[in-house]
Amino acid sequence: MEIKVKAVRGMRDLLPQKKAVFRFVEDQVRSIVSQYGYLEVGLPVIESTQLFSRLVGEGTDIVEKEMYTFADRNGDSLTLRPEGTAGLVRLANENGLIFNQVQRFWYAGPMFRYERPQKGRYRQFDQIGVECLGMDGPDIDAEILLMSARIWEALGIEDNVTLELNSLGDLSSRQRYQVALIGFLNDYRSELDEDSLRRLSSNPLRILDSKVPDTQRLLAGAPELSEFLDEDSRQHFGGLCEILDQAG
């Protein structure tokens, strides 16, 4: 009896018409980002698992639940890349492109996450990313947002895109917020789901990503990070909003 081999669940074929759409999108992005000085780089599809554990975070859903991880014939733990930023940082560091330098890069290609497949969501998906290294002012944030707006216009979807802004602040701001969040959640330990209880001691900020309805309702009453931003973070966010307002 002949057994038909089909595409793996969560993966898909791109027939010529669909592939042409992907190519059009990538061409539009390439044209626009190059005008801002962003240079294209290629990143490996496979990286050391340790890279994502360190840069994405041990307590994240990506690292804990969604990565395609395997041991090669040497016993090394490798992972199909679930996102591009970690690989880009490794590329820049490994090739001496970080210290005392400003670098603008962009990349495109397939990423892999073991999620539940549904309409519009696949376990292999394409991602386009832009990264700027060596700049930390609000002007570079504004540059990327305004560049993105031009891309939406070039693709003819600007009327279907909205922008929501917030600020995570600096490390000290997040640390102060984390203390307050832990204090709040400790009063509701009996109502937290298993994952959130575990993260309360390892990576409490990841609890904010919980998709459990009861936990989401509980978090509606949690302290807000904006209340813990230091003055530099407030000025950074205010400067970004001002630049965007001026740009219209």
N, C-alpha and C positions, 0 to 999 in steps of 0.2 A: 504494500500500500504506500503510495507516494505521500510524503508529508510536505505540506506547503510551508515554507519559511517566510514569515511576515516581519515587518518592522517591529522592533522591540517596543513594548508599551511605553507611551510617553514620548516616543521619537516620531518623526514624520519625514516624508519625502517632500522635496520642493520640485514640482514639475516646472517646465519652462516659463509659463505665465507667472507663477508665483515667484520664481527665482528672479524674474525681470523686475518685479516690484521691490524685492530686497536690494537688487543692484541699484535701482533708481534712488532708493533712500540713502544708501551708502554713498552714492555719487554726490547727492545734494549735501550731505554732511561733509564730505571731503572738500568740496568746493568752498564751503563757508568757513570751516575751521582753519583751513590753510590761509585764509585772509587775515586771521588773527595770529598767525605764526605757530600754529600747532602742527607738529610733525608726527607722521604715522609710524607706529612701531608694531611689531608682531610679537605676541606672547605665546609661550608654550601652552598647549592644551592640558598637559600633565605637569603638576608641580609637587613638591614635597608636602605631605600632609601637615607638617609642622608649620609651614608658611601660613596656612589659613588658620590653624589653631592659635597662632601668635597674633596675627594681624586682624583677623575677623573677630576672634574671641572664643574662648572655651565654652562660655555659657550661652552662646547664640544658637538659635534653631538651625542655622546653616551648618555649623560645625557638628552639633549634636545629632541632627536628624536628617539632613538633606544632602550630605556630600556622598559622592561615589568614590569610595576609598578602597584600596586593595594593596596587597603586598606583591612586589615584583619577584623575580626569580632569585634576587639577592636578599630578599626579606625586607627591603626598604618599603616604608609606607608611602604610597603615592595617591594623589587625588585628582580626578578630573576637575578642572577649575570651575567653581560655582559662581565666581565673579572676577572682575578684571583688576580692581585696584591693588590687591595684594601682590599680584604678579608684576604690575607696573612698578610698585615700590621696590620689589626685589631686583627687577631689571635695572632701575636707576642706581640702586646701591651697589650692585655687583659690577656695574660698568663705570663707577666713579662719576655719576652724573648729578649728585645731590649737593654736596657741600659747597657753600658760597656760590651757588649757581642758580639761575632761574631757567627752568625747563618747562616747555609746553608740549605735551604728547597727546595723541589720541590713538584709539585701537578699536577694532571691530572683530567679532567672531563668535563662535558658539560657546555657550556656558552650559553647565549641567547641574541640576538639582533634583534630588529624589523627592518630588512633591506629588500630591495626588493629581493626576491628569484631569483636566476639564476643558471646556471650551475656551480657547485662547490661552491656555497654559500647558506647556509641554515640559518634559524633563530635560530636553535639549532645546535651548532657546538662544537666539542671537542677541547680542548686546553691543552697543556702541558707547564708548566712554571717553571723556576728556579729563585730563589731569594736569594741574599746574603745580610744580614743585619750586620752592624757594620764595614764595610770596604768601603773605598772610593777612593783607589788608582787605577792607571791604571792596576795594576796586576790582580785585581779581574775582571775588564772588559775583559782582555785578557783571563783569565781562562774560563769565560763563552763562549767566542767566540771560543776558541780552543776546548772546550768540545762539542760545537755545531758541529764543523767540524768533530769530531769523530762520532757523531751521524749520520750526513749525509753519512759518509763513511760506517757505519754499515748498513744503509738502502739502500746503493747502488745508491744514488742520488747525490753524490758529484759533478759530472760533470754538473749537471743542477742547481747548486746553485752558486750565486755570492754574494760577500760581498761589501756593500757600507757603508762607515764610515763618520760620521760627529760629531760635538760636539755642544751641547746646552749651554755649559759653565756653570758658576755658576749663582746665583740669580742676582748679580750686573751686570753681563754681559748681561743677558736677559732683565733687567730693562733698561739699556742703549739702547739696540737694540729696545725695545718696544717704547721708545720715538722717535727714528728715524723712525720706521715703521709708527707710528701714523702721524708724520709730512709728510711723503711721501703720505700716503693714504688720508689725509685731502685735498690734492690738486686734488684728483680724486673722491671726495664724490659723485658727480653726476653720476659716472660710476659704483659705487658699487652696488651689489645686496642687497636685503633687509636684509638677514641674516648678511652679512658683515657689513652693516651700524650699525646694532644693536650691533655687537661684537666690533666695533671700540671704543665704550665707556665702554664696560664691560670686554672683554677679547680679545684684538686685535691680539694676537699671533695665536688665533684659525682661523683667516681669512686665514692664510697660508694653512689650510686644505680644503679650499673651492674647491668644485668640479664644480663650475660654470665656463664654458669656458672663458667668458669675464673677469671674475675676475682672473683666472689663467694667462691669457695673460697680464693683468695689473701687476700682481705680478712678472712677469719675469723681470721687471725693478726696483723692490724694493731693498732696501739695503740688504746685506747679513749678517747673524748673525756672520759669521767667522770674519768679520771686527771689531766686538765689543768684542771679547774675551779678558779677562784680562790675565796677564802673567801666573798666576797659571793654568788657563784653557788651555792655549796654551801648557804649559809644560805637563799637564795631557794627552792631546790628542797626543802630540808628543811622550810621553812615551809609550802610548798604541800602536801607529804605530810601534815604535822601537821593542817592544816585539813581535808583530805579524810578523815583517820582520825577526827577529831572528829565530822564530819558523818555518818560511817557509810557 
